[in-house]
Amino acid sequence: NNYKVFGVARHFKEEHSKYFTPIVHDLQKIGDIEKTIKIFKKEHTINLLVNCAGIGYFAPHEELNISKISQMIDVNLKAPLVLSQLLLRDLKKTEGGIINITSIEAL
């Protein structure tokens, strides 16, 4: 559909192409997301936000340490909420939308 896709991740295995540009950012660093998005918005118009990043540690809850719980909350809950808030006005202007993809593990 000729969409230009900007993917956000800690690292990428593939190089960018005509339709895909990587943005290297660790979504666990919630405080830095606003800076990254402000830079992005100066150069690009956004029509769609797809929240699909996720992290999971699978063990009995009493065996998970606080750091791993915080990581899951930051990536799975905070990051999509913050990204949506930062981009919502822009998406309204372009009549765009937000797609939230969650894991079956959420059930």
N, C-alpha and C positions, 0 to 999 in steps of 0.2 A: 504493500500500500504506500510505498515511498515514505514511510515514517523515518525520521531520524531518531534513533534510540540512544539514550545516554544511560549506561549502566553504572551503578555505584557498587563497589566492592573493595575489599582490602587489597586484592591482587587479581590479576587477569592472566590467563594463559594465552589468549589470542590478542592480536594487534587490532587496532581500530580499522574500520572500513568506511566506505561511502555512507553506510546507513547506521553504523554503530561506533560510538565513541565511549571509551572507558573513563570513568571518574574514580580515581583511587581515593577511597575514604573508608575509615573504619566506623561503622554505624554504632559501635559501642561507645564512641567518643561523642556523646550527645551534645556537649558544649561546643564542638567544632562544626556541627552540621549547619548552623545558621550562617557562618562565614562562608562555607562551601556553596551554599544555595545562593547567597547574595552575589557572589562572583559569577555563578552560573546564570542567574537571571539578568545580569547586565548584558550578556551576549546572546541569550536564547529566549525564545518564546516557548511556553509549555502548553501542551494540549491534553496531556494525559499523564497521570502519576500511577504507576503500578508498584504497590508495596508488596514485595514477595521475599524479602530477605528473612532469614530465620536461623536460629541456633537452638540446639537442644542437647541437654545432657540427660542421659537416661540411667537412673539409679533410684533406689528407694529414697524418698525425700529426706529422710534423716541422715542419709549419707552424702547429700549434696552440700558443698560448702557455700558460704554466703557469696563468695566471688562469682561462682558459677550461676547462682540464682540471679545476681545482679546483672550478669552478662545477658542472660535470657530475657530479663525484663527490659533491658536497654534496647536490644535488637528487635525483639518480638512485639513489644508494646510501645515503648517510648519513641523509637525511631519513626514508625509509621505515623504516630500522632503528631510528632514535631514536623515531619516532612509535609504532612497534610496541612497543618496550620501555616507553615511558611509559604506554601504554594497555592493555597485556596483562593486568594484574591486574583492571582494570575489565571487560575483555571476558570474562574467565573468570567473573566474578561474574554477568554477564548471559547467560552461555553464548553470547556473540557470536562474531564471527569477523573475519578479516582477508582482504581480497582485494588481491593485488598485480597491477597491470596494468602490463606493460612493453611497450616498443615493438618492432615487428618489426625495428627497427634493431639490437636486441641480438643478433640472429642474425648 
